[in-house]
Every structure is written in C-alpha cells, then in structure tokens.
Amino acid sequence: MAQEMCLFLRVFKNNLVIMIKGDSTEYNLLEQWTKDFDCQGFMTAEIGVREGLGSKIMLDNLKNIYLHVGIDPYGNLKYQHYDDTGSYTCDYTDTMRDKLLEDMAVYKGKFRLYNDTDTNFMNDHDFVESKFTFVHFDGPHMTKDVLTESIWFANRTGPKTRFVFDDFPKYNMQLIRDCLKPFGFDIMDQGKNKICLEKQRLVM
Ligand SMILES: C[S@@+](CC[C@H](N)C(=O)[O-])C[C@H]1O[C@@H](n2cnc3c(N)ncnc32)[C@H](O)[C@@H]1O
C-alpha cells in the first residue's frame, strides 16, 4: 500500500452500526468509476480484500452484478509485496477475515469470499469459464503478479469491462497497459495511486 489511510463507512445490520475499513487511498475514485456501471449480469472481483472497503464500494455502486468474489488468503502470510522489497508479514490475519465475513453478511447471495491466493483462484476449475466485467486489483503488488492476474482476467471479460489497479506507481503499469491493449483496454481515468482501464472495443 502506498500510504496508510483509513476510511470508515457505516453499514446498518440488525440495528447495529458496523465499520468497514480500508487501508488505501482514492476510494472516491473507486466510487466514481463503479457508480452505476452496468456489469451486464456478469461477475465482479476484488483481489486483496483486507477489511472490505473496496468490495463494499463495488457492491454498493455497481449495477447488475451476478456475484462479487473477493479473493484473499489472509493467514498473515509472509510474501514479497513489491518488486524492490524483501518478504514480510502485514496484519492480514484470519481474525481480520472472520470480521470481514461478519461485516459482509449484509450482502448475502451477492458476495463470496474465495479464501485463497490469486494463483489458486486462477487455477480453480470452477472459474475457468467465468466472465468478469469489473475487477479491482489490490492484492500482491509485484509486476509479475499483477500482469499474470491482468491477462487471466482479460481473457474472461464481458462486452464492456473496467479494471482498476491500486498503487499502480509501485509496479510496471506501462508494461501491464501495453499487454492489455490487444484485449481492447486503455486508460479511462487515473489518480495518483489508482488507475482505471476500460475495454472500449470488442476484440474478436
Ligand atoms: C492492500 S490490502 C487490500 C485492501 C483492500 N482492497 C481495501 O480496499 O481495503 C492487500 C490484501 O491482499 C491480500 N493478498 C496477499 N497476497 C495475496 C494473494 N496472493 N492473492 C490474493 N490476495 C492476496 C492480503 O491478505 C491483503 O488483505
């Protein structure tokens, strides 16, 4: 994550106020890019869920979602976060996952947590034939990982699709953008830390 910044949103559940936190920046942009975007009855995904603010914004603003999948192994894994750092653990614990599941219960039937890594998700037969029209890439932040995820999802898009990348200055976004061009994607809008690419034409 580029900068530690927490935002809080209130969700009312059985008259209780619960807080869903985010650790990133520019959630206003994510809100803008999701607002009323028609997912055309396809799936949506967020890679890297943490406490759930990104997924909550997607579920609250996107229209016509079949199912939103949050992909996150939690388990306080030790891994290399960026191209130029070593491996270290953060605070992505199973306790955090359990709280996330409680908080997201309000989205029953629309939200599913895939409690495993991006790699295992992409190798899971259940999703080989799935199609996604909005993806938030906010898990591992190494170029090779984001590139692999991007191409996997680019092969499984709907007619109109948006990809949002968090912390894009931390990896080689130019390379990822170039690789997504043949799939019909190009930059729609960008902030300092988040960038939105849209598939603007149908590639046969
Ligand atoms: C920056 S946080 C995500 C923040 C979240 N999107 C939000 O808006 O609040 C990164 C998350 O990526 C998860 N993560 C780490 N390695 C992963 C992997 N290989 N596949 C999927 N998620 C991973 C971590 O467990 C952590 O919860």
The ligand as a MOL file (V3000), in Angstrom:
LIG
                    3D

  0  0  0     0  0            999 V3000
M  V30 BEGIN CTAB
M  V30 COUNTS 27 29 0 0 0
M  V30 BEGIN ATOM
M  V30 1 C -3.7500 -3.6480 0.3260 0
M  V30 2 S -4.6690 -4.9370 1.0700 0 CHG=1
M  V30 3 C -6.2230 -4.8480 0.2180 0
M  V30 4 C -7.0450 -3.6450 0.5960 0
M  V30 5 C -8.4940 -3.6910 0.1560 0
M  V30 6 N -8.6250 -3.8620 -1.2850 0
M  V30 7 C -9.2170 -2.4350 0.5620 0
M  V30 8 O -9.6630 -1.6710 -0.3100 0
M  V30 9 O -9.3540 -2.1930 1.7570 0 CHG=-1
M  V30 10 C -3.8770 -6.3260 0.3270 0
M  V30 11 C -4.5720 -7.6690 0.5760 0
M  V30 12 O -4.0200 -8.5830 -0.3790 0
M  V30 13 C -4.0460 -9.8700 0.2120 0
M  V30 14 N -3.1490 -10.7750 -0.5120 0
M  V30 15 C -1.8370 -11.0180 -0.2750 0
M  V30 16 N -1.3630 -11.9490 -1.1130 0
M  V30 17 C -2.3930 -12.2940 -1.9190 0
M  V30 18 C -2.5360 -13.2260 -2.9780 0
M  V30 19 N -1.5020 -13.9650 -3.4140 0
M  V30 20 N -3.7350 -13.3390 -3.5630 0
M  V30 21 C -4.8030 -12.5770 -3.1620 0
M  V30 22 N -4.7130 -11.6810 -2.1420 0
M  V30 23 C -3.5310 -11.5450 -1.5270 0
M  V30 24 C -3.6570 -9.6070 1.6550 0
M  V30 25 O -4.0330 -10.6870 2.5030 0
M  V30 26 C -4.3700 -8.2820 1.9400 0
M  V30 27 O -5.6050 -8.4920 2.5800 0
M  V30 END ATOM
M  V30 BEGIN BOND
M  V30 1 1 1 2
M  V30 2 1 2 3
M  V30 3 1 2 10
M  V30 4 1 3 4
M  V30 5 1 4 5
M  V30 6 1 5 6
M  V30 7 1 5 7
M  V30 8 2 7 8
M  V30 9 1 7 9
M  V30 10 1 10 11
M  V30 11 1 11 12
M  V30 12 1 11 26
M  V30 13 1 12 13
M  V30 14 1 13 14
M  V30 15 1 13 24
M  V30 16 1 14 15
M  V30 17 1 14 23
M  V30 18 2 15 16
M  V30 19 1 16 17
M  V30 20 1 17 18
M  V30 21 2 17 23
M  V30 22 1 18 19
M  V30 23 2 18 20
M  V30 24 1 20 21
M  V30 25 2 21 22
M  V30 26 1 22 23
M  V30 27 1 24 25
M  V30 28 1 24 26
M  V30 29 1 26 27
M  V30 END BOND
M  V30 END CTAB
M  END
